[in-house]
Amino acid sequence: MNSPDTAVGRCFRLGSDLGIVRYQGAVDGADGEWLGVEWLTPNRGKHDGSKSGRQYFRCQQPGGPHASFIRPVSRITWGRSLLSAAKHHYVVSDLSELSNNIPQTIDGRRGRIEAVGLDKIAREQSDLTKLAVLNLDACMVDGPGPPGEREETAGSLRNVESLSLARNLLTRWDCVLDILRMLPRVGTLDISANHFVSPVPVTSETFAVDTLRVDTTPLIAWPDAVGMARQLGARSLSFGWCRLSDISGTPADWGVQELHLVSNQITDASHLRHLPSLHTLNLQLNPLAAFAVSSASDFASLHTLNLSNTLIDSWASIDALARIPSLRTIHIRDTPLTQENARAQIIARLPQITKLDGSIITPDERTEMERYYLAQCARSVNPDLPLVEQMEKVFPRVRELIAKHGMPPPPPRKQESSLKSRLAKVTIEVVRDNVELDAGGMRIHSEARSLIPSMLVRQLRPVVVRIAKARKFRIYLSNDGERWVELDNDTRPLSFYGIGDGSVIRIVV
């Protein structure tokens, strides 16, 4: 096919290569018409858009070379209109032949599966007016089509609410706006992996698109993506896999509620802290080494935060999140912090969160994790110095947790390798079921024992059976005689519950 009269700015395919026309016209020293192309296929270009000292056009991509001149040959495949792509993708031309072309069975892993109703689905999808979801990914769409076709497009696709145009040949923002004017019900728009020209010429016209995805679009900058989202009125923006590193200049009055910035090069998220309505922030797969919260007004509406696969390596970043009272859900897998016992530390450091890495934090788990965290805090400090003051320097919530769960046992004063040195001297009491835990009377039996803190609760049970001479009982532990915790998880070691010298184990029969 010959090139259009105005090919500049249009994207095309030539064999397996993809390019954008940046210049159309004569070239000094060569006959006829030429197309100056910026190639999107790596290693396809030969120069920077200049020839014999004259600069005909400039490439938008950094580095290079990305450019060359080609003839407008018939092998070039230009894009198609939105309506043409929809008809090609959905409409069955001969409904009478539909049953013959639809498979009656489908191969499954355990044998052949009877396919029922596929012909009915195909017939319904052939009626474009019934489509609420229009998926035209990789369908060579490059715009809304000629003016004479747009009325038909608006009528045929009038019920579309979700439109996906990823991996097409779109290069102009005004073409996207023309499409949205024809399809006013669209609330979800995916224009990822297209080839828009930067800067994107946004206008004052407003739209009502709720969700915008512009992933894998590295030719546009962060201000372009923000401008596109603001013009469309998008509540949610996804701008991932775009080599984005600089998010400074983010407007503080932007009302976006969800930002998905996955797999970029962001090292500083503080430029987003003033967004007043930001509810969800996804920074997964970014080289982010710290997350700072300097005041209670930072991230004031943040509810969900994803820091998985980042370089967060300091507990100070986790402690900072405690200053965000609205935060409820956090994802933080595969970081330098996510090692053994990290879940307990995160839960204990962040009192407001209710879900961690996709798992709901139950009240019982929070109690267990906070007590375990307290015990770990006590073991990590110098036993010869004031315990609480030392812990508070490293663990900000220590006083709050001590008020809630009691003082943890002090750390051992020196490390010895003998078994005797590792035993905890405890008192085991047997009491009646109708006696309150904090009551001191009506003990059936009391004796001193030495137990290994690494002993599992299930290993303690045979000892309890012999002492209590009963098969039905509950086991509690206290380090101060006031706060009692039930040893109800057989797979936990006694050290998990903070057992130490002077602890009391109470058996209720």
ABEGO torsion letter per residue (X at the ends): XBBBABABGBBBBBEABBBBBABBEBBBGBBEBBBBBBBABBGABABAGBBGGBBABBBABBEOBABBBBBBBAABBBBBBAAAAAAAAABBABAAAAAAABBABBBBAAEBBBBBGAAAAAAAAABAAABABBBABGAGBAEAEBAAAAAAAAAAAAABABBBABGBABABAAAAAAAAAABAABABBBABGBBBBOBBBBBABBBBBABBBABGBAABBAAAAAAAAAAAGBABBBBBGAGBABABGBBAABABABBBABGBABABAAAAAABAABABBBABGBBBABBBBABAABGAABABBBABGBABABAAAAAAAAABAABABBBABGBAABBBGAAAAAAAABAABABBGGBBBBAAAAAAAAAAAAAAAAAABBAABBAAAAAAAABAAAAAAAAAAEBBBBBBABBBABAAAABBBBBBBBBBAABBAABABGBABBBBBBBBAABBAAAAAAAAAAAAGBABBBBBBBAAGABBBBBABAABBAAAAGBBBGBBBBBBX
